[in-house]
Amino acid sequence: MPVSSSKVKPAHYIICGIWLVLTIAAAIYFINGRLADFDPEQTLSGTDPVSWMQKIREIDQLKGQDLSNTIVHFTSQNCSCTQYSDNHKGEINQRASVEGFNVINVIVSEKVAALVPSTPAILITDQQQKLLYFGPYSAGLACSASNGYVETVLGNYAKGYSASLMVNDTSGCYCHL
């Protein structure tokens, strides 16, 4: 019967070190491959919220709609990132119904791409149909409430604060139009 040595040899440390470095490199490669800028062309930078809202109201699905206290979910067909935002979207919809917001779902066409650079995205308006928030649900890959912008905006609005906030400088799982 062969005798085994229970001593850890330097070669074992080298192999473990190489494995660890390769695992970390692979994780970084795959994560960075899925991260995208929400507004890569910076089309929303410097945009006037009032004129942007006027253009948004011209979208076929929103034309003639009362947008008072409304949440509009913008999605696009064949966007794999939508699956990651579905739970977050459901949580937002529950909160919206409790807080008296209407919810509208819009599937974005190419015609709307100049106004909505990526999906999934969300628009929140106040009682006067003014912009409270437009941008992604959250940042990062998971699109969860833990790193969401929407919860902060809704919480601030409930406390009486409102601002025309357009978030475009963030990275996460977004599909460009």
C-alpha positions in Angstrom: 0.0 0.0 0.0 1.5 3.4 -1.0 2.2 5.9 1.7 0.5 9.2 1.2 2.0 12.4 2.5 -0.4 14.8 4.3 1.8 17.7 3.8 0.6 20.4 1.4 3.3 21.0 -1.2 4.0 24.4 -2.8 2.6 23.0 -6.1 -0.8 22.7 -4.4 -0.8 26.4 -3.4 0.2 27.4 -7.0 -2.6 25.3 -8.5 -5.1 26.8 -6.1 -3.9 30.3 -6.8 -4.1 29.8 -10.5 -7.6 28.4 -10.2 -8.7 31.3 -8.0 -7.3 33.9 -10.5 -8.9 32.2 -13.5 -12.3 32.0 -11.6 -12.2 35.7 -10.7 -11.2 36.6 -14.3 -14.0 34.6 -15.8 -16.6 36.1 -13.4 -15.4 39.7 -14.2 -15.5 38.9 -18.0 -19.1 37.5 -17.9 -20.4 40.2 -15.5 -18.9 43.1 -17.6 -20.3 41.5 -20.7 -23.9 41.9 -19.3 -23.5 45.4 -17.9 -24.6 48.2 -20.3 -25.0 51.9 -20.0 -28.7 53.0 -19.8 -28.1 55.9 -22.1 -25.0 55.2 -24.1 -25.5 58.1 -26.6 -26.3 60.5 -23.7 -29.6 61.5 -25.5 -31.1 62.4 -22.1 -28.3 64.6 -20.9 -29.4 68.2 -20.6 -32.9 67.3 -21.7 -35.7 69.7 -20.5 -38.1 67.5 -18.5 -41.1 69.6 -19.5 -40.5 69.3 -23.3 -39.6 65.6 -22.8 -42.9 65.0 -21.1 -44.7 66.7 -24.0 -43.1 64.3 -26.4 -43.8 61.3 -24.2 -47.5 62.2 -24.2 -47.4 61.8 -28.0 -46.6 58.1 -27.8 -49.6 56.1 -29.2 -50.2 54.2 -26.0 -50.2 57.4 -23.9 -52.0 59.8 -26.2 -55.1 61.2 -24.4 -54.3 59.4 -21.2 -54.6 61.1 -17.8 -51.1 60.7 -16.5 -51.8 62.1 -13.0 -50.0 59.9 -10.4 -49.0 57.4 -13.0 -46.3 54.8 -13.4 -45.4 53.8 -16.9 -43.3 50.7 -17.5 -41.4 50.7 -20.7 -40.3 47.3 -22.1 -39.2 46.0 -25.4 -39.8 42.7 -27.1 -37.0 40.2 -27.0 -35.2 42.0 -24.2 -33.6 39.4 -21.9 -33.1 41.9 -19.1 -36.9 42.2 -18.7 -36.9 38.8 -16.8 -34.6 40.3 -14.2 -36.9 43.3 -13.6 -40.2 41.4 -13.4 -40.1 40.9 -9.6 -39.1 44.5 -9.0 -41.8 45.6 -11.4 -44.4 43.5 -9.4 -43.2 45.1 -6.1 -43.6 48.6 -7.6 -47.1 47.8 -8.9 -48.2 46.6 -5.5 -46.9 49.8 -3.9 -48.4 51.9 -6.7 -51.9 50.5 -6.0 -51.6 51.2 -2.3 -50.4 54.7 -2.9 -53.0 55.5 -5.5 -50.9 55.4 -8.7 -52.2 54.2 -12.0 -50.0 51.7 -13.9 -49.5 51.7 -17.7 -47.4 49.2 -19.6 -45.8 50.4 -22.9 -44.0 48.1 -25.3 -41.4 50.5 -26.9 -41.2 50.7 -30.7 -38.3 52.1 -32.8 -40.2 55.3 -33.0 -39.9 55.9 -29.3 -36.2 55.1 -29.1 -35.2 58.7 -29.1 -37.1 59.3 -25.9 -36.5 55.9 -24.2 -32.9 54.9 -24.9 -33.0 51.5 -23.2 -35.4 49.1 -21.5 -36.6 48.2 -19.0 -37.3 51.7 -17.9 -39.9 53.5 -15.8 -41.7 56.9 -15.8 -43.4 58.2 -12.7 -45.6 61.3 -12.8 -47.1 63.4 -10.0 -50.6 64.6 -9.5 -50.1 67.5 -12.0 -48.8 65.0 -14.6 -45.3 66.4 -14.2 -42.2 64.2 -14.3 -41.1 62.8 -11.0 -38.7 60.2 -12.4 -37.6 58.6 -15.6 -34.9 56.1 -15.9 -34.1 52.5 -15.1 -35.7 50.6 -12.2 -32.3 50.2 -10.6 -28.6 49.8 -11.3 -26.6 46.6 -11.5 -27.3 43.2 -12.9 -30.1 42.1 -10.6 -32.5 45.0 -11.0 -33.7 44.6 -7.5 -35.4 46.9 -5.0 -32.3 46.9 -2.9 -30.5 49.1 -5.4 -33.6 50.8 -6.9 -34.1 54.4 -7.6 -37.9 54.1 -7.8 -38.4 53.3 -4.1 -36.5 56.4 -3.2 -38.5 58.6 -5.5 -41.9 57.2 -4.3 -40.8 57.5 -0.7 -39.8 61.1 -1.2 -43.0 61.9 -3.0 -45.1 60.5 -0.2 -43.2 62.8 2.2 -44.1 65.8 0.0 -40.8 66.1 -2.0 -40.9 66.1 -5.8 -38.2 66.7 -8.4 -37.9 66.1 -12.1 -35.3 63.4 -12.0 -34.0 61.8 -15.1 -31.3 59.1 -14.5 -29.3 58.2 -17.5 -25.7 57.8 -16.2 -25.9 54.3 -14.8 -25.0 50.7 -15.8 -27.0 47.5 -15.5 -28.9 45.0 -17.5 -30.5 47.1 -20.2 -31.5 46.6 -23.8 -30.6 49.5 -26.1 -33.2 50.5 -28.7 
